[in-house]
Amino acid sequence: MNKPLVVVLGGSGFLGRHLAQMLVQAGYRVRIPSRNRNVAMKAAAIPGADLISANVHDPDQLAKLLRGASVAINLVGILNENGDNGRGFQTAHVELVEKLIGACKKAGVKRLLQMSSLNAGRGSSYYLKSRGEAEQKVKDSGLDWTIFQPSVIFGRGDSLFNRFAALLKIAPIMPLAKAGSKFAPVYVGDVARAMVLALGDKSSIGQSYELYGDRTMTLEEIVRYTAEQLGLKRLIWRLPDALGRLQALAMDFVPGKPFSSDNYRSLSLDSVGGVDGLFKLGVKKTPVEAIVPLMLGSCGRQALLDRGRQVR
């Protein structure tokens, strides 16, 4: 009997690699389209995952990719865009979803799993607005959909603890906008597991799941915790709103955009959730403390303490 085929858009990314591996282990065939095969080589190393060079923004290529598939999963998302007018978010989030829905119908794929975000459709940020628009497109599609709304996702290779770790190693002072913004970081493995479980659960069709961890942390607490694990003492400067907005505006012009005006707007809403989707799907939460100290490696506080004990 042929294994069911799942096409994962965004499967070569941080979450996608974890999800692809779990899908293969659960008995699915996995097809991962990527525009840049060199960037996606980590995904190509997953046994059972088929990496295909393709432009997912081309409707014809998208329909071909979905032929023979049972499920489409959309993980594609961006945190920043060129400029600050919302156009990039519309292309990556809304227009791609429109094309994917059309391709699913053309290829006869009825099941669609859509990655979104906590607070989708709320607030003034283009990121959240476009996530909300994409969700509505999915809900109106007539497909058998399930939507996932995570808080910030952490794990090896993330852009949360790892990004702050890199900054803290070189910056004695960390100026922090919206330092009091709250998050409930969720482990990447728990998010991937939730998606695999939902895929095999018909009751998840037509449902949206908020995915968040067991610990609420402010942005300042996340930075302080990261510094602790690195064995570093750093001064955190909580920027008042006026300076925070100026910082974001200045970062709009920095290559790679480590922070942006749209990020600043997103931080106006706490990303903590309210209805526990992981619990509903039967996923036991992995705490930050179980992953981050190991993830930060030999520079972690515990490793430094261990080396100190060995010297004595």
Secondary structure as GFF3:
##gff-version 3
##sequence-region A 1 312
A	DSSP	beta_strand	5	9	.	.	.	ID=ss1
A	DSSP	alpha_helix	14	25	.	.	.	ID=ss2
A	DSSP	beta_strand	29	34	.	.	.	ID=ss3
A	DSSP	alpha_helix	41	44	.	.	.	ID=ss4
A	DSSP	beta_strand	49	53	.	.	.	ID=ss5
A	DSSP	alpha_helix	59	65	.	.	.	ID=ss6
A	DSSP	beta_strand	71	74	.	.	.	ID=ss7
A	DSSP	alpha_helix	87	89	.	.	.	ID=ss8
A	DSSP	pi_helix	90	95	.	.	.	ID=ss9
A	DSSP	alpha_helix	96	107	.	.	.	ID=ss10
A	DSSP	beta_strand	111	115	.	.	.	ID=ss11
A	DSSP	alpha_helix	126	139	.	.	.	ID=ss12
A	DSSP	beta_strand	144	150	.	.	.	ID=ss13
A	DSSP	beta_strand	153	154	.	.	.	ID=ss14
A	DSSP	alpha_helix	161	170	.	.	.	ID=ss15
A	DSSP	beta_strand	173	176	.	.	.	ID=ss16
A	DSSP	beta_strand	182	183	.	.	.	ID=ss17
A	DSSP	beta_strand	186	187	.	.	.	ID=ss18
A	DSSP	alpha_helix	188	199	.	.	.	ID=ss19
A	DSSP	three_ten_helix	202	204	.	.	.	ID=ss20
A	DSSP	beta_strand	207	211	.	.	.	ID=ss21
A	DSSP	beta_strand	217	218	.	.	.	ID=ss22
A	DSSP	alpha_helix	219	230	.	.	.	ID=ss23
A	DSSP	beta_strand	235	238	.	.	.	ID=ss24
A	DSSP	alpha_helix	241	251	.	.	.	ID=ss25
A	DSSP	alpha_helix	261	266	.	.	.	ID=ss26
A	DSSP	alpha_helix	277	281	.	.	.	ID=ss27
A	DSSP	alpha_helix	288	295	.	.	.	ID=ss28
A	DSSP	three_ten_helix	297	299	.	.	.	ID=ss29
A	DSSP	alpha_helix	301	311	.	.	.	ID=ss30
###
